[in-house]
Amino acid sequence: MNEWFEREKASHVQFYMRQPVVFVKGEGCWLYDAEGKKYLDMVAGIAAVATGHCHPELVARVSEQMRKLVHTSNLYYTTPQILLAEKLKEITGMDKFFFCNSGTEAVEAALKIARKVTGKKKFVAFSGSFHGRTMGALSVTWKERFRKPFEPLIQPVEFAEYNSIESLEKKIDESTAAVILELVQGEAGVYPADREFVKEIFRLRDKYNFLVIFDEVQTGFGRTGKWFAKDHYGVKPDVMTMAKAMGSGFPIGGVGVREEVAEKLEAGDHASTFGGNPLACAASLATIDIIEKERLVENSEKVGRHLREMLEELGSVEEVRGMGLMVGARVENAFKVVSKCLEKGLLVNAPAENTLRFVPPLIINEDEVDFAVNVLSLVI
Ligand SMILES: Cc1ncc(COP(=O)(O)O)c(C=O)c1O
């Protein structure tokens, strides 16, 4: 595989710190490298490959769509896009949809919608947040390391402390266009929002008339053991972003809005050439059907609980957090643990030096979880 590493280095901008492995094939929860070695995938393309690698139904339906119609642009109507919006209405409870190609694009759209609809400018985001790398999404992303080199970004943006009602109250005022948050912070290391905190956001919204944006890019489509993380909290945001698992690895993103929000948006406010093209929508429709047929939301809840219990039994793991199959664990030297796991045929991710994150395909079973925890017990 060394030759591939050299060739990548010679031909790519070095934005990524990649693990030293070249993957050539995937099947279910397993990936195969260029030398035929097999790995259990507890990363799933960063919470994206919901139905597992190359699910036969996904492959068949995307192939069928590929033979029929790939792309027309949004100058015209296409049926998969309409069918997808109707299906999302059913599973998200949101009223109207816009489609794009990634999480960061979904956040860009959400921020533009908030400014257009409220006529106000300020965004309030939270410590630990991650919303993407394009200029708008980056502006509401917490880590200075990501933001600093690209300033000036969108302004005004204020960061309140995550899960602190007191801190939030200080940042909100009449000029607030939107509050944007992840109900379970993913990149920060899997930190769920408190119920009372979420309730307070809605109380403030009713007082100051801003929009609440839930960024469900990482938490959506069964990841947390419910269809969407918001379903744990029993609230409906004004705007919701989605991507990652939406196409089970096929690039597609989207924004869902309330009817009152949609009514204030008009032609020309926003657009995308590829967003919601027939191929991407076919992938998303197939993903949702598979999640329903194979009861993967329930599997996420059940196997996620098993994973958390097994991790808690490991003496070397200091804290286990999360919901469903979105699990974070505090360990020492997480980056080293990731490398050792890789050697032993297990893929895990470390978003921070003391945190392991597990976001496997939603089809994972308890035996596979036991394999992962056994590897961890050997390397930690
Ligand atoms: C909550 C959240 N929002 C937005 C994004 C950005 O998504 P993308 O990488 O598809 O642009 C991510 C990616 O990790 C995310 O976790």
The ligand as an SDF file (V2000), in Angstrom:
LIG
                    3D

 16 16  0  0  0  0  0  0  0  0999 V2000
  -23.2990   18.3040   12.9160 C   0  0  0  0  0  0  0  0  0  0  0  0
  -22.5690   18.4770   11.6210 C   0  0  0  0  0  0  0  0  0  0  0  0
  -22.9260   19.4760   10.7960 N   0  0  0  0  0  0  0  0  0  0  0  0
  -22.3140   19.6710    9.6160 C   0  0  0  0  0  0  0  0  0  0  0  0
  -21.2830   18.8500    9.2050 C   0  0  0  0  0  0  0  0  0  0  0  0
  -20.6220   19.0870    7.8940 C   0  0  0  0  0  0  0  0  0  0  0  0
  -20.9740   18.0730    7.0050 O   0  0  0  0  0  0  0  0  0  0  0  0
  -20.1480   17.8130    5.6610 P   0  0  0  0  0  0  0  0  0  0  0  0
  -18.8180   17.2690    6.0580 O   0  0  0  0  0  0  0  0  0  0  0  0
  -20.9960   16.8300    4.8900 O   0  0  0  0  0  0  0  0  0  0  0  0
  -20.0360   19.1220    4.9660 O   0  0  0  0  0  0  0  0  0  0  0  0
  -20.8710   17.8070   10.0380 C   0  0  0  0  0  0  0  0  0  0  0  0
  -19.7490   16.9390    9.6580 C   0  0  0  0  0  0  0  0  0  0  0  0
  -19.1470   16.2500   10.4440 O   0  0  0  0  0  0  0  0  0  0  0  0
  -21.5290   17.6160   11.2800 C   0  0  0  0  0  0  0  0  0  0  0  0
  -21.1770   16.6300   12.1150 O   0  0  0  0  0  0  0  0  0  0  0  0
  1  2  1  0
  2  3  1  0
  2 15  2  0
  3  4  2  0
  4  5  1  0
  5  6  1  0
  5 12  2  0
  6  7  1  0
  7  8  1  0
  8  9  2  0
  8 10  1  0
  8 11  1  0
 12 13  1  0
 12 15  1  0
 13 14  2  0
 15 16  1  0
M  END
$$$$
